[in-house]
Amino acid sequence: MTNSHNNPSKAEVQTTKLNRLPVPGEEDTEFSAEEAAEAFEQNASSVQEEQQ
């Protein structure tokens, strides 16, 4: 089998951004417990207002 000039090489494919494996934890969203509690309280109060 001959390597066609129309196809990218193995190195070109591996260095293409879309073909890279994701780095574990790279896109994890971090937030503090305080931020979570505040969001929970705001949500709970808005639900109570809707029920009244």
N, C-alpha and C positions, 0 to 999 in steps of 0.2 A: 504494500500500500504506500503510495507516495503522498507527501505532505503538500497539499494545495496552497498556493499563495493567497487564496481568497479567505482561508480560515485563520483565525488568530492562533498564535502559539500557546502552549500550555502555560508559560510564564505570563503572557498577556492576559489570559483568562483568570489566572489566580490573583493577579494584582488589580483586577477590575473591582471597583468599590462594591458593586451590587453582588458580586460573587464571593465576597468575604464572609466568613462565619461570624455571627454576632459575638461580641465580647460579653461574657456573663456579668450582669450587674451594671453594664455601661448606661443603659437607659432606665434604670430603676428610679422611680420618683421617691425622693426622701422627704418626709415631713415629721415634725416633732409631735409628741403626744399632746402637747399643749394646743397645737394647731388642730389636731384631730378632735380634741375635746371641745374647742371653741366652735368648730364647724358642726359638731353634733348638737351642741346647745342651740345654735342658731337654727338648725333644721327642726329641732324639737319645738322651739318656740313658734316657728312659723306654722307647724302642723297644728299646734294648740289654737293659734289664732284662726286658722281655717275652720276648725271644728266649732268655734263659738258663733 
